[in-house]
Amino acid sequence: MKNTSKIVLGLALIAAGVLWILNLTGVLNFSFSTTGWWTLFIIIPCLVGLFSDTDKLGPCIGLCWGILLLLAVRGVISWNQMWQIGLAVMIIVFGIKILFFKSCCPHQGACEVKNISRDGKNVRRIETSFGKQNLSFPGQKFEGADVQTSFGGLTLDLRGAVLADESFIDLNVGFAGVSIIVPEGLAVQVSVNSGFGGVSDNRQNKVTAGTPLLIITGKVGFGGVEIKN
């Protein structure tokens, strides 16, 4: 990731410097405007993600939206056209993914689970898309998880996991449903932002304080999250 970021940033700076010199010397004549400069904070990270991330879907969509935003800000296309073109591009990208890219979880859509270290904790980074995934952690220590899921369903079963005194699940859910199954007696606190979606707590005994404690945060758009035991 670091090497890829250095390469992309280095090439971008070299290209910018060369174009600036060519403009100053009159070889190329063009006017430079800073209008829409903030879209580079979307475009550049997504461009890096195309080279470094395993799942190219998110960076590809982000890059397209960044470019469309830049064009709209500069008046090349209208804002109405930007939204229509953006939605059309998303449909095309998803169609290409379905047709030409194999998933890492056969017959169940794409699924990737990585272990990362953060603040002394072992955190699972879970990315799923398209299809239904069922993940459980029997006999394994569970301290936290970053969950990103889209266009599908995901079940996280924490029964049988060895839960830390305080663990967390940070959600990024779009056009998908997530079911979190927790063991009896586990305290759960929920702080999730939802747009065109929601979170339902269907536990029989809704414990909200004490240890062990599970904190659920994140955002849900066009989807739903269910907590049950």
HUKA-V67904 format. One line per field, one symbol per residue. ss: DSSP state (H for helix, E for strand, L for the rest). burial: I if it has 16 or more other ideal C-beta (glycine too) atoms within 10 Angstrom, else O. Layout:
ss: ???
burial: ???
//
This chain:
ss: LHHHHHHHHHHHHHHHHHHHHHHHLLLLLLLLLLLLHHHHHHHHHHHHHHHHLLLHHHHHHHHHHHHHHHHHHLLLLLHHHHHHHHHHHHHHHHHHHHHHLLLLLLLLLEEEEEEEEELLEEEEEEEEEEEEEEEELLLLEEEEEEEEEEEEEEEEELLLLEEEEEEEEEEEEEEEEEEEELLLLLEEEEEEEEELLEEEELLLLLLLLLLLEEEEEEEEELLEEEEEL
burial: OOOOIOOIOOOOOOOOOOOOOOOOOOOOOOOOOOOIOOIOOIIIOIIIIOOIIOIIIIIIIIIIIIIIIIIIIOOOOOOOOIOOIIOOIOOOOIOOIOOOOOIOOOOIIIIIOOOOOOOOOOIIIIIIIIIIIOIOIOOOOIIIIIIIIIIIIIOIIIOOIOIIOOIIIIIIIIOIIIIIIIOOOIIIOIOIOIOOIOIOOOIOOOIOOOOIIIOIOIOIOOIIIIIOI
//
